[in-house]
Each structure stands twice: as structure tokens, then as C-alpha cells.
Amino acid sequence: MSKRVLPFYNRFFDLFDRLVIEEWEAKTFINNVLSEDLINDENKKKIYKGINVLYKCGYLTRKKNPKNSKVFLYTETQPIVDYRAKKINEKIEKVLKEKMNTISDSLNTKSKEALFISELKAEYPEIACQIDVIQQEHLQILNDLSTKKNVIKKLMQHFSISEF
């Protein structure tokens, strides 16, 4: 039983993250997988081997180039499309959860500050008028943060992401 190994594994998958492969010649892979300082005959052979592994495993289709019958054109298949979509969804989930945590923390802090200002006003009614402006600023910030939190919740629902 043969074991298939994908040379430059990480570089190929970085490529899948960034670009759509549609009717690429092998040289396009070489130019996109290898940095200029890594382009040599040995590494080119590894890229050809990697393309063949991806083809045999069903990640690429190939057809002969109508302009040059000695050259194949490669196109990604559904597993690569699915991989890219999964990576994008993971990134969206990470960003939304990070933002939700940041906004939740800010909401908690601002709520405590607003409560403290209310307590100050109740304890010292003679200064209540002077700190009303600050209290209103805090309430506006709380309102803005709540709006942001609601937007993130809606985005999370849209992308079927659980809050916690």
C-alpha cells in the first residue's frame, strides 16, 4: 500500500487559503508555492509530485491544455472549496467571539462606573448637577456598546455560531 506524502504541505494549504485554483499550469503552482529563493530543479520536482498527489487524492482535476498538449491545467475540486470555506468560517467565529468578549468586558466596566456615578449623585445631591454630564456620557457609551453587542449576536446567529 503506497503512502502519499504532500511536499511543501503547509505552503500548499496556505495557497488554498489565499487563491482559487482554476486552470493552473504547474508553473503557476511553482510561482505561488515557492518563494524566489526556493525555486530550483529539486523543489520544482517536489511541486510536480505534490500536484500529482493532490490530483490522485481528488483535490485537483486536470485536463490537457488546448494550446499545448504537453501541459496539464489543474482546477481545484469541492474539498478545497470546502476547506477554504471552513477556514473563513473559523476566522469569522474567532473575530466575533473576540469582539463579543471585549464588548462584554467594556459593558460590565461601564455599567459599574454608571452605577457608581448614580451612587455619588444619591449620596451627594449638592454635586448631582455637575456630574450629570458625565453620567449621560456613560449612559450613551453603554447604549453604543449594547448596540454593538446586539449586532454581533445577529452576526453570530447568521453564521450559526454559539455565543459560548
Salt bridges, closest charged atoms under 4 A:
GLU23 OE2 - LYS63 NZ 2.57
GLU25 OE1 - LYS27 NZ 3.59
GLU42 OE2 - LYS46 NZ 3.70
GLU76 OE1 - ARG84 NH2 2.74
GLU90 OE2 - LYS86 NZ 3.74
GLU93 OE2 - LYS97 NZ 3.02
GLU98 OE2 - LYS94 NZ 3.89
GLU113 OE1 - LYS110 NZ 3.04
GLU113 OE1 - HIS138 NE2 2.80
ASP132 OD1 - LYS121 NZ 2.40
